[in-house]
Amino acid sequence: MTLACNLYVDGEFEGTINSSKEVNIGKSGHIKGDISTTRLVVQGYVEGSISAARVEIKAHGRVSGSIESGELVIEAKGIFEGNSIVKDVTAAPKKSSHSESIPADTLKSLINDDEVKVS
């Protein structure tokens, strides 16, 4: 199923859902298949692969499978079983191994018999 509008499912559906808008799985909803959407809200049960900018698993919502998203929100009593991949995230800056630089001439004066003394 390919959509350009919001979708609300409060029954059973088996197959693939592609939506450029929001997909909401109601409390009685059960999806078995892959979902690709901008935003997914799960109050029921989803089995399969999910690709979305934002995934919200509400209280009593359950996802079993894999999630690839920029944001993943799991409320208390929400259940997620599977693998999660965060997409579109910049890498954390690398931490320097030295807290401060030591000038070369100072370093030379600290070297004694192939040993570096730092006070």
Buried (B, 14 or more C-beta within 10 A) or exposed (E): EEEEEBBEBEEEBEEBBBBEEBBBBBEEBBBBBBBBBEBBBBBBBBBBBBBBEBBBBBEBBBBEBBBBBEBBEBEEEBBBEEEBEEEEEEEEEEEEEEEEEEEEEEEEEEEEEEEEEEE
